[in-house]
Each structure stands twice: as C-alpha cells, then as structure tokens.
C-alpha cells in the first residue's frame, strides 16, 4: 500500500492531476470560510450547536453537511454545489420521461453537451431562487423556526436588508457557479469526478471537529465523571469500522448475470463466441433514496409547524412532531419512503428492455433464457430482488446515525459519520478515486492499491527503467506545484487571520 502511494508521485501526468485537484479543492475551502458582507454567523452557529446537543441537526444540519460548513459560517459558498446536483437530478429524470431529451441524449457527445448546457441554466435559476429564500430566512429566521427563540442569540444581519439582499444574492449565486466550474475543471484536468469530490471534501471538513467533540465525552475535569468510558470508546471504534466495511461491501457488491455471445462470421473473420457477464449492482440507486426521503420528511415537519403557527392550531403542530427525529412514526415513514424511492429510481434508470435488445442485437444471450422479452423479464425480476436487499441496507444505514446519537449522546456532528448520506457519499467517491488512480498505475506497470489488480511476474528492471526516465522537467513541475501550494497556504492563513 505504501509503495503504491509512492508510485503515484512517480508518474508525471498523475502527479500533476493530483496537485491540480488539491489546488482547486483548496480554493473551494477558502470560499467556504469567507463570510458574506454584513453578516454575523455566530448566532446561527450557536443555534445549531444547541440543536445538535438537543438531539439532531435536522434539515439545517443535512444541508450544512453538503456545503462543508459554509452555511453556518454565512460564507459566499453557503449554497454549495447542491443547486447543480438538484438540476442534474431533475434532468436525469426528465431524460427518462421526455422523449425529446431522450433523443438528445442518444445523439452522442453533441447531445450530452446540450443537456449539460441546459443543466447550467437550470442551476443558475435554482441559485437565484435559493439565494433569495436563504437571505429572507437569515433576515427573519423565526418564520422558519417558529418554535425557537433565535432572537436571543443575537442579530444575524448587521446591515440594511435591501443592500444585504442585493449583494448576498449576487455573491451566493456566483459562489455556486464558481464551484460548478471548479468541479468541471477537476473532472476534465484533475482526477476523479469533480462535483462528487467537492461534496466529499466538504463532508470530511467536519471530521476534525467531530473527533474533538467525541474526545471531550471521554474526558472530564478533576472530580467529575466522563460521559463515556474507555470500553464504550473501543466498542464505538469497532462499530465504526464494521459500518464502513459493510458500506464498502454493499457498494461494491454486484450480481453477475452470465452472458454468452454467439459466433459470427464477417468475411474471413470470426467474432464472438466468448463468455462474459452483466453486472447488476445491489445498491443500484446509490444514495439518492436517502436524500429524497430526508428532504420530504423535513418538508412535512416544516410545513406542519408553520401552518400550525399561522392558523394557531395545536393539532397541526402535534402532527409535525410525528415526523421529527426520535419518533417511531418518523422511522416507519422514513423507511417506507426509502424503499419507495429505491424502486422508483431503479424503474427510471434501469432499462431491462433496452439491455435485452442490445444483447440480442450483438448476438448475446443469457444461458437458459430466451433472447428478447424473456430476457427483459428475467433482468427485471433479478433487479427487483436486488433492489429489495439494497433498500433494506439503505434503511439500516440511514437510521444508524440517529441510533448512535440517542444511545450514546455523541454530538450530531460526530454521529453522522456512523452512517447516513455522508458515509455513503464518502465511500463511493473514494472508491471511484482509487479506481482511477489504479488505472494509471497499472498502465505504467506499477502495482496498484487493489490486490487483485497486481501484475505478477513484472521484471524489476522494467520498473526501474520507468522510474529512471523522470527527467529534470518533471522535477521542475513538482517544485512548481509545491511552490503554488505553499503560497496558497500562506494566502489562506492570512485570509483566515484577517477574517476570523
């Protein structure tokens, strides 16, 4: 493993991609710490800290996690990359439902560029709407949280509301557009999927603070007793490793459907005749069902509580409490929604009829199943059973953070790493990142990270020859990137010292 990390920096192209990615991620983190003009984020942070200690972060905690803490800091990147994610999801669903978009997607690179352009326009529109709503919420937060007295924490807006509305909408919209551009640059010139890496780095940004908060539970002043003991800490670490191992296993798990290709004679050449397989993922829908279900549950809670405050109806407020974390009805409805959205996502994205037609067109068939419609029914039946297992796994992972939160008293900021949306995103993105790095290593005849990907019998002379070909120009490139990183670090330190 250590040698694989060393070999990563011996490949000039891969090394430049990694440093370029790190530099753009550094810019994203700087923007997540620069506050909007005329805002005091301390009242918002104190309110969220009190809510976290009381038993949950709610929708505010979920959105703050995706923004990498920028929301609670009142930063120019407070909207994060979520408007672009929302626009992408909408166009993915519309592509499956609207025939014109489906034809556009099938036109190849030109069609995909058109859909990407439409997605950017939709992102801009969503940013304008969300930025206005966010500014109105910050101006009068009691309308969104009527059951909490946020005014006792202090004023969030320190300037006139008109000026703050104008400048904040511009800064918030520009911040999201800049993040979208950074993500696209990472995808094109860096390593990995840029948008996913930005979200992952934002989630991991809370890890140091979560570790500190958790460590404070095991320490206590002289004469007092700590909230958690050493044995409980060891059990929590073991449980964390088991959860991560389970997420990795289910994320990687596939059902291999054997496929046999018939021989075809074209001129003097013979094609086909080989055996292959069709991988069907157990967790085909990924993290999307949890995101959809969480958003709807928080929407129901907010709407019922707001309506109850407007019409002064206590029964509406009581109905909203049934959808709050810690209630049995919350977890029952939450689990049913995850199952429903899992099957909905698979039905929209997985096309058994199209797969069966493609197999038939290229002379492939599943052994024991007739080509055409019987193959489509077989694939649909198999994916239905796999989706049941994947949805059950997603439900378990989604409720694990709440179980840790209410059973051990661990703060919400730390409990979110024991499962839920954040852990699924982190595992999926890191696995994809390692696969891409593995591809570069194997192309250059290096042993990779994965044991099954190692190339046996490779001569050491060949490896030494590849390493020794690194010339003076590669050294200059490395030092140039190191200099850029050092200067950027000094600039970031100066900004943090000046702003905070």
MODAQUI-V49371 format. One record per residue. N is the residue number from 1. RES is the residue in one small letter. SS is DSSP state (h for helix, s for strand, l for the rest). OMEGA is omega in degrees with one decimal (999 if undefined). Layout:
n res ss omega
N RES SS OMEGA
N RES SS OMEGA
//
This chain:
n res ss omega
1 x l 180.0
2 x h 179.5
3 x h 178.0
4 x h 177.0
5 x h 178.3
6 x h -178.9
7 x h 178.7
8 x h -176.9
9 x l 174.4
10 x l 178.4
11 x l -173.3
12 x h -176.5
13 x h -179.8
14 x h 179.6
15 x h 178.7
16 x h 178.7
17 x h -178.8
18 x h 179.4
19 x h 176.7
20 x h 177.6
21 x h 179.6
22 x h -180.0
23 x h 179.0
24 x h 176.0
25 x h 176.8
26 x h 177.5
27 x h 179.0
28 x h 179.3
29 x h 175.8
30 x h 178.9
31 x h 178.1
32 x l -179.5
33 x l 178.0
34 x l -175.8
35 x s 175.0
36 x l 177.8
37 x l 176.2
38 x l -178.2
39 x s 173.8
40 x l -174.7
41 x l -175.8
42 x h 177.7
43 x h 179.3
44 x h 178.1
45 x h 178.8
46 x h 177.2
47 x h -179.1
48 x h 178.2
49 x h 178.4
50 x h 179.2
51 x h 178.6
52 x h 179.0
53 x h -179.3
54 x h 175.7
55 x l 174.7
56 x l -179.3
57 x l 178.4
58 x h -179.1
59 x h 178.8
60 x h 178.7
61 x h 179.3
62 x h -179.5
63 x h 178.3
64 x h 178.0
65 x h -179.7
66 x h 178.7
67 x l 179.2
68 x l -179.2
69 x l -177.7
70 x l -178.2
71 x l -178.5
72 x l 175.8
73 x l -177.1
74 x l -172.8
75 x s 179.4
76 x l 174.8
77 x l -174.9
78 x l 176.9
79 x l 179.7
80 x l -179.7
81 x l -174.7
82 x h 174.9
83 x h 176.9
84 x h 177.0
85 x h 179.0
86 x h 178.6
87 x h 178.8
88 x h 179.2
89 x h 179.7
90 x h -178.3
91 x h 173.1
92 x h 178.0
93 x h 179.1
94 x h 178.3
95 x h 178.2
96 x h -175.8
97 x h -176.9
98 x l -177.2
99 x h -178.1
100 x h 177.2
101 x h 177.2
102 x h 176.9
103 x h 179.1
104 x h 179.0
105 x h -178.5
106 x l -179.7
107 x l 177.0
108 x l -174.5
109 x h 179.6
110 x h 179.2
111 x h 178.7
112 x h 176.6
113 x h 176.9
114 x h 179.1
115 x h 176.6
116 x h 178.5
117 x h 176.5
118 x h 179.2
119 x h 178.0
120 x h 177.2
121 x h 178.2
122 x h 176.9
123 x h 178.1
124 x h 179.7
125 x h 179.2
126 x h 178.3
127 x h 179.8
128 x h -179.3
129 x h -177.0
130 x h 179.0
131 x h 177.2
132 x h 179.3
133 x h 179.8
134 x h 179.2
135 x h 177.4
136 x h 178.3
137 x h 179.0
138 x h 179.8
139 x h 179.9
140 x l -174.7
141 x h -178.4
142 x h 177.7
143 x h 180.0
144 x l -179.8
145 x l -175.1
146 x l -177.3
147 x l -179.9
148 x l 177.3
149 x l -177.4
150 x h -178.2
151 x h -179.3
152 x h 177.7
153 x h -179.5
154 x l 179.8
155 x l 178.1
156 x l -178.6
157 x s -176.0
158 x l -178.9
159 x l 179.2
160 x l -175.1
161 x h 179.2
162 x h 179.0
163 x h 179.4
164 x h 178.2
165 x h -177.0
166 x h -176.2
167 x h -176.3
168 x h 178.0
169 x h 179.0
170 x h -177.8
171 x h -178.0
172 x h 178.4
173 x h 178.8
174 x h 179.0
175 x h 178.2
176 x h 178.0
177 x h 176.9
178 x h 176.9
179 x h 177.4
180 x h 178.6
181 x h 177.6
182 x h 178.3
183 x h 178.1
184 x h 177.6
185 x h 176.6
186 x h 179.8
187 x h -175.8
188 x h -172.8
189 x h 179.7
190 x l -178.5
191 x l 179.0
192 x l 176.5
193 x l -171.0
194 x h -177.9
195 x h -179.7
196 x h 179.9
197 x h 177.3
198 x h 178.4
199 x h -178.4
200 x h 178.9
201 x h 176.6
202 x h 177.7
203 x h -179.5
204 x h 179.1
205 x l 178.3
206 x l -175.6
207 x h 179.4
208 x h 178.8
209 x h 178.2
210 x h 178.2
211 x h 179.5
212 x h 179.8
213 x h 178.5
214 x h 179.8
215 x h 179.4
216 x h 177.4
217 x h -178.4
218 x l 178.8
219 x l -179.6
220 x l 176.6
221 x l -179.1
222 x l 179.8
223 x l 178.7
224 x l -178.0
225 x l 178.8
226 x l -179.6
227 x l -179.7
228 x l -179.7
229 x l -178.6
230 x h 179.5
231 x h 177.7
232 x h 177.8
233 x h 178.5
234 x h 178.3
235 x h 178.7
236 x h 177.8
237 x h 177.9
238 x h 179.1
239 x h 177.9
240 x h 178.8
241 x h 178.7
242 x h 179.5
243 x h 179.8
244 x h 178.4
245 x h 178.4
246 x h 178.5
247 x h 179.0
248 x h -178.3
249 x h -177.7
250 x h 177.3
251 x h -179.6
252 x h -173.0
253 x l 176.8
254 x s 171.7
255 x s -176.2
256 x s 176.6
257 x s -178.9
258 x s 179.5
259 x s 178.1
260 x s 179.9
261 x s 179.6
262 x l 178.6
263 x l 176.7
264 x s 179.4
265 x s 177.7
266 x s -174.5
267 x l 177.3
268 x l -177.9
269 x s 179.7
270 x s 179.2
271 x s 176.6
272 x l -179.4
273 x l -178.4
274 x l 178.3
275 x s 178.4
276 x s 178.2
277 x s 179.0
278 x s -177.2
279 x s 175.1
280 x s -176.3
281 x s 177.2
282 x l 177.2
283 x l -173.9
284 x l -176.0
285 x l 177.8
286 x l -174.9
287 x l -174.0
288 x h 179.3
289 x h 179.3
290 x h 179.5
291 x h 179.8
292 x h -177.7
293 x h 179.6
294 x h -179.3
295 x h -178.4
296 x h 178.8
297 x h 177.9
298 x h 178.1
299 x h 178.7
300 x h -179.2
301 x h -178.1
302 x h -177.4
303 x h -179.1
304 x h -178.9
305 x h 178.3
306 x h 178.1
307 x h 177.7
308 x h 177.8
309 x h -177.8
310 x h -176.7
311 x h 179.2
312 x l 179.4
313 x l -178.5
314 x h -177.5
315 x h 175.4
316 x h 176.5
317 x h 177.4
318 x h 177.4
319 x h 177.7
320 x h 179.4
321 x h 178.6
322 x l -179.0
323 x l 178.0
324 x l -180.0
325 x l -178.7
326 x l 178.4
327 x l 179.9
328 x h 179.3
329 x h 178.6
330 x h -176.6
331 x h 177.0
332 x h -179.7
333 x h 179.6
334 x h 178.8
335 x h 178.4
336 x h 178.2
337 x h 178.1
338 x h 176.8
339 x h -177.8
340 x h -179.2
341 x h 176.5
342 x h 179.1
343 x h 178.2
344 x h -179.1
345 x h 179.2
346 x h -179.6
347 x h -179.5
348 x h -172.0
349 x h -177.9
350 x l -176.3
351 x l -178.5
352 x h -179.8
353 x h 179.4
354 x h 178.2
355 x h 179.2
356 x h 178.1
357 x h 178.4
358 x h 177.2
359 x h 180.0
360 x h -179.3
361 x h -178.2
362 x l 174.8
363 x l 179.3
364 x s 178.5
365 x s 175.8
366 x l -179.1
367 x l 179.6
368 x l -179.0
369 x l 180.0
370 x l 179.0
371 x l 177.0
372 x l -175.3
373 x h 176.4
374 x h 176.9
375 x h 178.2
376 x h 177.7
377 x h 179.1
378 x h 178.6
379 x h 178.9
380 x h 178.6
381 x h 179.8
382 x h -179.8
383 x h 177.3
384 x h 178.3
385 x h 178.3
386 x h 179.5
387 x h 176.4
388 x h 178.2
389 x h 179.3
390 x h 179.2
391 x h 176.6
392 x h 177.1
393 x h 179.2
394 x h 178.1
395 x h 178.7
396 x h 180.0
397 x h -177.1
398 x h -176.9
399 x h -179.8
400 x h 178.9
401 x h 178.3
402 x h 177.3
403 x h 177.2
404 x h -177.2
405 x h -173.9
406 x h -178.3
407 x h -176.4
408 x h -176.9
409 x l 177.5
410 x l 179.5
411 x l -178.7
412 x h -178.9
413 x h 178.2
414 x h -177.5
415 x h -178.0
416 x h 178.9
417 x h 177.2
418 x h 179.4
419 x l 176.2
420 x h -174.7
421 x h -175.6
422 x h -178.4
423 x h 178.2
424 x h 179.0
425 x h -178.5
426 x h -177.9
427 x h -178.5
428 x h -178.0
429 x h -179.9
430 x h 176.5
431 x h 177.4
432 x h 178.3
433 x h 179.9
434 x h 177.7
435 x h -179.9
436 x h 176.3
437 x h 178.4
438 x h 179.3
439 x h 177.7
440 x h -178.2
441 x h -178.8
442 x h 176.7
443 x h 178.6
444 x l 174.9
445 x l 173.2
446 x l 171.2
447 x l -176.2
448 x l -179.9
449 x l -174.9
450 x l -176.7
451 x h -178.1
452 x h -179.1
453 x h -177.6
454 x l 178.1
455 x l -177.3
456 x l 174.5
457 x l 179.8
458 x l -176.8
459 x l 179.1
460 x h 179.3
461 x h 178.3
462 x h 179.3
463 x h 179.4
464 x h 179.4
465 x h 179.2
466 x h -179.4
467 x h -174.7
468 x h 179.8
469 x l 178.6
470 x l -173.1
471 x l -176.7
472 x h -178.2
473 x h 178.4
474 x h 177.1
475 x h 177.0
476 x h 178.9
477 x h 179.6
478 x h -179.8
479 x h 178.5
480 x h 179.5
481 x h 176.9
482 x h 178.4
483 x h 178.4
484 x h -179.8
485 x h 179.8
486 x h 178.9
487 x h 179.3
488 x h 177.9
489 x h 177.2
490 x h 178.2
491 x h 179.3
492 x h 178.2
493 x h 177.9
494 x h 177.5
495 x h 179.3
496 x h 179.9
497 x h -178.2
498 x h -174.7
499 x h -173.0
500 x l 999
//
